[in-house]
Amino acid sequence: MHTMRETFFLLLSTQPIWLLLLSLLGFFTILRHSTTAVQWVFRVFLRPSKDLRYYGSWGVVTGATDGIGKSFSYQLARAGLNLILVSRSSTKLKAVSKDIRSQFPNTKVKIIELDFTEDDISAGMAEFKKVIQDLDVGVLINNVGITYPNASFFHEVDEKVWMNVLKVNVKGTTWVTKAVLPRMITKNRGAIVNIGSGAAVIVPSHPLYAIYAATKAYVDQLSRSLHVEYKHWGIDVQCQVPLYVATEMASRVASVSRASLFIPSADDYVSAAIHRIGYEPRCTPYWAHSLQWCFARLLPEAALDMWRLSIGLHRRRKGLEAMKGIEGYKQE
């Protein structure tokens, strides 16, 4: 009688080598995908959030009065951080600050009015540096960002529009990051979260929004490089890559009217986003977005290019029709 072990090896010895290699390849492929699935479940649903107060007692949020930035402001306050809110609207800053302090009485809030579309923001940045110089800033959320008002071919984009996209998405993110880093280096601790976009990472192209996608690619590469540069200083730099979130900007650009299974509200997105701070250098925090990224990887790039182009062209037609309607109204 053969033992089970002897039977197993006897069976192996009678199989052709190509079948054994193919079976081994299949086994390791299944093992790799299974491991990836288990890691995804752990990261998204089981891994504990970091205590953000470890990084410092103050958090900075840019673009803090609308959408994702506004939700970050409230949820960082809930996490126990004092806040420095940056936005171009003084009225909105005061309203958000007042509401946060009413909900979280122990939270200190400072506001800074700063419009990153201005040609010279040196005065605003000087005020920002003055405000933070004696504060224990531990978390920076670089959320501020803008895109085109309408889908447009590259040659159609007005100079003022694309210059503003560069100023806000590239210049604004860079300036604020440079301002907070020295203090974080001194104390060997900090977390910087830059809000990227699936338009620059998940899909191979974003036609008719080319400059916006390029600026978000800058944010992604900047984040990864800074992660490597400053990790040994205890500074966790991360690029978060959302897809559509039900915000005013998404409503204006992509006609996203409400939250759904694959389009979270700003609060739901930020709840997932805070859970991921301090871990991977790049992540897609919301679980449904990460599934969409997984599906996108299975498709040929040419198919994704055609799909994104068709969406861009459709939005361009809708934008032109809307403009004609406005012009017709004015003529009457």
N, C-alpha and C positions, 0 to 999 in steps of 0.2 A: 504493500500500500504506500503510495506516494503521499507525503505530507502536502498540505496546501501550498507551502512555500516552494517545494520541489516541483509541484504541478505548475505553479506560476512561471518559474524559470524555464521549465521544459516547454511550456507554451510559447514563451518569448523566443526560445532558441529555434523554434520551427517556423517562425514568421520571417518573411523577406525583410531585408534591411530597410527598404524604402517605406514599408508600412510602419515599421517601428519608429523611423524618423518622423513620419507624418503624424503618427499618434502622439509622439513626444511634443511636436510643435503645437498640436491641438491642445494638449494638456496645459502647456505653459501659456498659451493664448487665453484659455478659459481662466487660468489662475490669475493672469495679469488683469483681465477685465473684472473678475470677481473682487480682486483686491482694490481696484479703482472704485468700484461700486460701494464697497464697505467704507473706504476712506471718505467718499462723498457723503454718505449717510452720517458718518461721525462728525465731519466738519460742519455740515449744514444743520443737523438736528441734535447732536449729542455733546459736542465739545463745549465746555463752559466758556462764557465770555470773560474777558480780562477785566479786572477792576481798573477803570480808566483813571481813577485817582492816584494810582501808582505812578503815572507819568507826570503828574502835577495837578495843582488845584484849579487851574484855569484852562478853558478851551476857547479856541478862536474858530469862528465860522464865517466864511465869506459867502456873499449871496444869501444872507441869513434871513431875509424877510419873505421869501416865497418858496413854494415847492419843497424840494429835498433839503435845501439849506434851512428853511424854517423848521422843518421837522427835526433836523439834527439839533437845532438850538434847544428845542423843548426836551428832546430825549437825552441830551448831554446834561441838562439841568436836572433831569430825573435821576441821572447816574451820579449826581453829587458834585458836578463841576460848576464853578463860576464861569461867566461867559463874557467874551468880547465879540460883539456882533458887528459885522462889516457889511454895508450896503450903500447904494447910491441914494436911497430915499430916506431922508431924515424923518418924514412922517411915519413911514412904515417901521423904521427902527424904534421910534419912541413907542409905537403901539405894541409891537412884539415884546419890547423890553418890559413895558408895564404889565402885560398879560403874564409873562413868565414870572415876574416877581410876585404877582398876585397868586399864582399857582404854587410857586416854590419860594416862600418867604425868606428862606435862608440863603438863597442864591444871589450873589452879587452880579450885576450886569453893567458892562460898559459898552457904549455904542460909538462907532466911528463911521461918519459919512464919507464914502470914497467912491468916486465914479472912475472905473478903470478905462472907460472909453476916452477920457481926456488925454490930450497929447502930453501934458506934463502932470504927472501924479507925484512929483517929488515932495510937494507940501503935504499931501495926504499921507504919503509913506512916512514922512518925518513925524507926523502926529501919531501914526500907528506905532512907530518905534518908541516914541516917548511914552505912550500908554502902557506898552508891554515891558518896558525896561526893568521895572521893579516887581513884576508879577511872575509867579511860578507857572508859566505857560507850558502845559504838558501835551495838549492835543491840538492839532491844527486840521481843520476840515476845509480844504481848498475846493469849494463847491461852485464858486461863481463861474458862469459860462454862458455864452450866447451863440446863436446860429443865424442863418439867413432868415429873413422874413418870409421868403418864398423860395421854392426849389428853382434853381437857375443853372444854366450852363456856365462854365467857368468864365467865358468871355462876356457874359451878360451881367455878372455881379458888379454892382456899383462900388467904386473905390472906397467910399465911406463905410459901406457895409463890411467889406472884407478886412479893411483896416481895423474896424472895431472888433471883429472876431479875433484877429491876431492880438490886439491890445488886451482884451479881456482874458481869453483862454490861455495865451502864452505869456504875455508880459505880466498880467495880474498874478497868475499862479507862481511865476518865477520870483517876482518881487516879494510877495508875502512869505514864500518859503525861505528866501534868503534872510528875511527879517527875523524869523523865529529860530533859525538854526543855531546861531551862536550861543544863545541861552541854553538850548537843549544840550549842546556840546559840553558846556561848562558843567552841567549837572549829570552828564552821561545818561540821559533819559529823555524820551519823547516819542510821540506818535504823530506821523504826518499822513493824512489820507487825501489823496488827489482823486477827484471824481473824473474818470475817463468816459469812454463811450464804446458800446458795441460797434459803432460805425467805424472805429479805427482798429478794433482787435478781432471781433468775432466774424465779421464779413470781410472779404478781400478788398472790397471797394464800396464807396458811398457816392455814386454819381449824382450830380446836380447839387451836392453839398460838399464838394471836394475840399474846399479850404477849411471848413469846419472839421471834417474827418482828419485832415492833416494836422490841425492844431491838437486834436485829441490823441493822435499818434505821438506828438511831441510830449504830451502829458504822460503817456504810457512809458515812453523810453526814458524820460526824465526820472520818473518814479523808480523804475527798475535800477537805473544807474545810481541814484541816490541811496537806494536800499543797500547796494553793495558798498558804496562809499562810507556810509555812516552806521552800518550794523554794529561794528565793533565799538561804537560810542554809545550803544544801547538805544539807538533811535530806530524805530520801526517805521519805514516808509512803505506805503502801500498804494497801489492804483486799484480803485474799485471800478468795475466795468458793468454798469447797468445797461439793460435794454430799455424798452419803453416803460416809463412810470407815469401815472396819471397826474400830470402837472400842467400848469398853464402853458409852458413852452411846448410840451408834447401835444397839447390840444391845438395850439396854433399851427404847429408844423406838420403834425401827423394825424390831425383830426381825432385824437384820443379823447373821448368825451367822459369816460368813467373807468373805474378799475374793473378788472376781470381776472380770470385765472392766471393769464400770462402777463398781465399789466397791473402791477400792484399800486396801491395808493402810496403817496409819499411816506406816510407813517409806517405802512407795512414794509416798504423798502428799507427805510432807515432802521427799523427794528432789527432786520436781518443784517444791515450794514454794520451797526455797532457791535453785533455779535462776532464779526470777523476782524475787527481792528486789532492790530498787533501780531497777526499771524502771517499769512502768505504775502509775498510782495505784489501779487496780482490776484484778484478774485472777482467772481460774480456772486455777490452776496445772496440775492434772492433765488430761492430754489428753482422756481419755474424758469428763470432766465438761464440758469446753468444747464437745465435740460435742453433749452433751445440752442445753446451753444454746442452741446453734444450732438444734437441732430444736424446742425449746420456743418459740423466737421465731416459728416458722412456724405455730403453733397460735393460734386465737382465745383471748382471755383468758377468755371465758365457759367454754370447754371445759376450760382449765386449772383454773379455779375449781371446776368440778364434779368434776374428777378428784381434786383435793386434798381437797375436802370428803368424797368417798367414802372416801378413805384415812383421813382423820381419824375418821370415824364407825366404820370398821372397827376401828381401834386403840382407840377408846373402848369398843366392845363387848367386845373382848378384855380390856381393863383391868378392866372391871366384872365380867366372868366370873372373872378371876383373883382379884379382891378377894373375891368371894362364896366362892370355894374356900378362901381363907385364913380367912374368917370362919367357914365351916362347920367347918373343922379346929379352930379355937379353941373352938367351942361343944362339940365332942365331948370 
